[in-house]
């Protein structure tokens, strides 16, 4: 078991937070719980306006061409405009679009990429100074962007042309009126070659550069250590789940990191029965409780984490969790390790889910409705293979039928659930983050091996 936590700062968190450049916690006022943020704190992820443009340019240069080839398209057209911009805009340098502009990508046989932006004059001047694309074509005012796009596609006789029409919101930025105008400009022959960009977007965004993985690794360290730090302030019989969540919110504000997902549901601290994705309540934490904290942060305005840490609240006289609780934890950890061992390039997301579910019934768990895991990176629920879909022997379909690739990052759970005396259920879902390498999965940070113990 991990050391018993009291309401003072936990030493392990202190060491690692200082290593990250984060101020150590002390008294309530010193830690920023009741007072204002300390001016002396060195921010672990300081504002760096050049970081994302640099990463984005490298991603386009090295990853987009191969992704288009895997999606079997040789052209991709994205239309950008202000106030109702395409969801993919920030990933291609189209976030500052004013008048309608087109961003075109062409892949050649060797996987290299050619890219061009078609932008209204004057706006094209500014775009050319910052664009990650190869070139910017200035279009005279009053000219049709759609006709200019048609000229480019016709000159290349593009075979399969991806556009952002999809049931997936990230690949669904093309409005009905835009698509209609584009098809009129292309004519029947080229319009018949339009396909959804869904596979392009998923294949591209699901793979992260090594430098992105390292950013996420540092963010994961901070996420887990803040959770341990928050457990160090729990006073059984007084502290509520919402108190723990508020503590983490204050620490996030102090460190200037943002929520990894919907702010009202992050963090989700739950010492009671299963609630799924939800807000923290004013339930008072009691001896004998298992506390689940599901928490994620966003750093540099781009990359997010998703990690869960579990604690047990000792009853008077206890020095460790009771045997049945230790056994439940052990079984959940076994499920995590089975899923981890199954993760390697070339397997389906379904295969990873199946590796854990084969243990659930054997270990005596109640049925688990949630998938084993999901991609994480630009969103808490990112694009890529879903580590799920195998419950009740269902076949692999949708994202569960996608192959894992090196460079993909996942958050995944080790499960064990049981029915409580009052008829409700409780599930241990210890959640960790990994990156897929050529040799298999690699932990972003060391996984939780033992329950955190909180003294009464």
Buried (B, 14 or more C-beta within 10 A) or exposed (E): BBBBBBBEBBEBBBEBBEEBBBBBBEEEEBBBBEEEBEEEBEBBBEEEEEBBBEBBBBBBBEBBBBBBBBBEBBBBBBBBBEEEBBBBBBBBBBEBBBBBBBBBBBBEEEBEBBBBBBBBEEBBEEBBEEBBBBEBBBBEEEEEBBBBBBEBBEEBEBEBBBBBBBEBEBBBBBBEEBBEBBBEBBEEEBBEBBBBBBBBBBBBBBBBBEEBBEBBBBBBBBBBBBBBBBBBBBBBEEBBBBBBBBBBBBBBEBBBBBBBBEEEBBBBBBBBBBBEEEBBBEBBBEBBBBBBBBBBBBBBEBBBBBBBBBBBBBBEEBEBBEEEBBBBBEBBBBBBBBBBEBBBBEBBBBBBBBBBBEBBEEBEBBEBEBBBBBBBBBBBBBBBBBBBBBBEEEEBEEBBBBBBBBBBBBBBBBBBBBEEEEEEBBBBBBBBBBBBBEEBBBEBBEBBEBBBBBBB
